[in-house]
């Protein structure tokens, strides 16, 4: 079966509007972020982040030293210890602020969702059918396996599966899409979400989620970050950062005995103060990345949400960045949702008009987009007006899996001759003709092959025992898709087109769209097999799906995006849900995953590279009284030892604030080769990370001097 | 700096580059148990050893069994060397009649030779009998080097293999390292050095009358000199080839019987580095991608060359304070110029700077000049080479496995920078691997800094320092840097044969060797089990110049950042005080 996009792709632009917040953040989010960043100073919550926890301990320590200095027995002037202590506190608060800012956006969205999940009444059925007795209960009393009835105008009380009925449902609360969708029992449209509203008709629904565990609840939790767990890559990075922190901790702790020894052996000066040691430690440990790490992760999730994709875990987003193979359904992803009739090729001796007329008659009752396009083509090209079905005495034969044909049987008034018109795949029509003793003309067979070869689908039309000709049904490859695949190739991602078409048609479309490979005449189990095969070779596979028969493949894929219009089982098997149900979204998901890793990498590099300049600022200042000769290292010409150390600490705190926008927006991703990307990022964040603090610290120093603060 | 000096350095580097590759390929054949031209001679001995040791050479082991074998074997060696020193007075080959060595010194020396450090708190010619030198020192020189090479080979297999459990057999890799690589090379080198004048005998020391009598410190007249001899050549060759560095004589490779001519100096310098650099190509061969070997060797050689040139520059520049006193430090045909204090006239500045850099770049630690007498910057070069973790080129085996840990850290950050879960040669670098890598880069700096801090904070530690000021600090820093990196070279200037330094140093050496070797094997055990991730366009290639540059940057940043404050209080401030 082909996975068809239930939502026309062209609607993407409007549908993403709802959850996408305007770029400017409103004042309320700021206010709450500031308040939250203070409550996060609680050491218990700080422990989650070892780097910032060390800074907080340093802040407490210097505060104690400041209080001691006020009472006259301090190791340095109270204003000096106080200023350093203050900026250390700012460092912690700024880091917390970045996290709360990232969370703030999610919280605003979660609140909008929570409004949809009000406590509703439900008609709990004693028997799973419409006429059965029911009692009114609260939605919180519904348990998995219960059945309830929803009538027009009522809110669906819980997530579930339609077991009876068909209704139009307003799902704008979750998708932002205002046009109602059809939900019916059986098939791929049976899943309903609690909080959505039935507009017409009625549904009998079996509950599939316990209270609080529904889709909307899960979404709210995910967005709020309540269940946010550190991803594997984030943990690995945290280990590296912790190692750096431990190393620098031992550097600073041992510096005290080193300094005492230096004072005794040089016979002059004062040993390094604890305040300066703490300042040095905070400047050296990777506070920039340590402070922003959590915000980067939350922002990655948030970017997904703004693309209307709900990831069930941060792990999935990370995996998206590593995807090697994209399995893309042809229909809806590579080609526009529907094939269009573009031409009629008559059989020898048959007029084009006759073929068009028969084709139109056979398609009048065919509500598929292909059928409609045949009617339209006949009307536009040959002036054949679309006749109303009741005007002609016709009996329509719908498509069935057995005959693999559709058409019409027409018994014109007062005539004996019955017209049996059929359209269908070549072999089906061939069998139909031969069964009646007719002959399938070779010329038609040739045009069939010709059409297949160029990637179109031939549909043969026959009347009684005569073949009238062939309709071209052409797949329209989406504009710009070839360039996107070329980009993906540069990123090292292989694209595989999955199609139910025959191999020759598939070859032609694959060539036109520029995919690397294709799987023709694909059945769902073929897809599962293909995924397993790639995974055995060590590849990470991403796919989209919506049908129940996609669920096994979705569960197997490393990144599985379910369409929101899909079935409950598909949505459960996937690790991401696309509210827009747009299969092209997979490519954006990959980019977001890569952005997430890159943002971490660039800020780590920047953070460590910054240490070089900080050494040049702090080392000469720290030992100014013991070894004045070290002032040769003061290449920034910072005014005094105090201003040098204070400037380094202030720069270290301010850089966190300055990089919050980058952490939230993510590093811009361009699909170029890994070496190009590495060179670019090393130049900007590595070399830049060495140079920037020299300028920044000097500037802070100049300002401090100008303000007479030192 | 002179043309002659640069040419000597250039010839050394060229010879090293040319010889490393063929040796590396040969070593790969040895470790992959492919036929070699040595099989007819060595094969029977090898099989006999396996039969005696009841080792099935075809039975592979996982990382834990290999680590246990390595620890057990090294512990046995340690006990043997300790016992030899304690009981040498009862054993043969003791023409000088040396007594038992003190327990703390024996402990320090036993640990030192088992860990491939070869730190020497003692003077060989006045302490150790010939039997102790041969059965203890020389044997451990072979076995500790072979241990490093075996651990590396196990680690390489961890990278070369995928979805596997076993890394190979420690006993086999160790035996083959010794029989096929270390022994043949040592025999050749020993014979050449004997030809050049290195002694090899069991005689008692020789007395010679001084042409010009002199007075000793107690102002008594000295008319006679005792000249120490012994089985030097056999110990000398492996001391350099195995990056051990423990001299037969106290003066090590500056002693005329250990390195009589510029040619022996050249050969010993080459011997220190040839196996370490060759192993890069062994790696390339075993992972079936020669470019990876070239990349690692390029990164190592760039760091090494830069360090040699800096040391040579600093030593040639001399001391401006002496200039002020009217001492001519200009280089002329009659005057070597620069800083010649503590250097042998037969080697000169270029060879001394080269030797000092190479001996600390590898974990050799032999010396041909007194590092304590180098200019502050010239003396900082050996310190920094060790601070980098001795990864360029490093000890035999241990250098490359240390380098590969840096590669993993570099790959991890680079992977993030290009937006992909990091991978190295088809292995995804995950949380556990980062845990081990982080541990491996963490232990050495912590040990060096902590031990140095204890020494400068305690009276017993401070009492041993001879020089005041920042130089005294450099001396202490050098001791623990050398020991925790299993280098074994000494800055000197500190009386280290005291219980305090013997025991602290012994601990530093044990930590520096086994706390690194065991997590390294654990890392190998994790890598070997991973599924192969085939390279794609999005994979970051690890053989391109950009990656080599990045790797060097990571080594410098991780190595240098930890030690800048300590160096600022030692050589850096000393330098600024000198030029002021």
Interface residues (C-beta under 8 A of the other chain):
Chain A: X232 X233 X235 X236 X237 X239 X240 X242 X243 X246 X247 X248 X250 X251 X252 X253 X254 X255 X257 X258 X259 X260 X261 X262 X265 X266 X280 X284 X318 X321 X322 X324 X489 X490 X491 X492 X493 X494 X537 X538 X539 X593 X594 X595 X596 X597 X598 X600 X601 X602 X604 X605 X608 X609 X611 X612 X615 X619 X623 X627 X629 X630 X632 X633 X669 X673 X674 X675 X677 X678 X679 X681 X682 X685 X686
Chain B: X409 X412 X413 X414 X415 X416 X417 X418 X419 X420 X421 X426 X429 X430 X431 X433 X434 X435 X437 X438 X439 X441 X442 X445 X446 X449 X450 X452 X453 X454 X456 X457 X462 X468 X469 X470 X472 X473 X531 X532 X533 X534 X536 X537 X538 X539 X540 X541 X544 X546 X547 X550 X553 X557 X561 X562 X564 X565 X566 X568 X569 X572 X573 X576 X577 X580
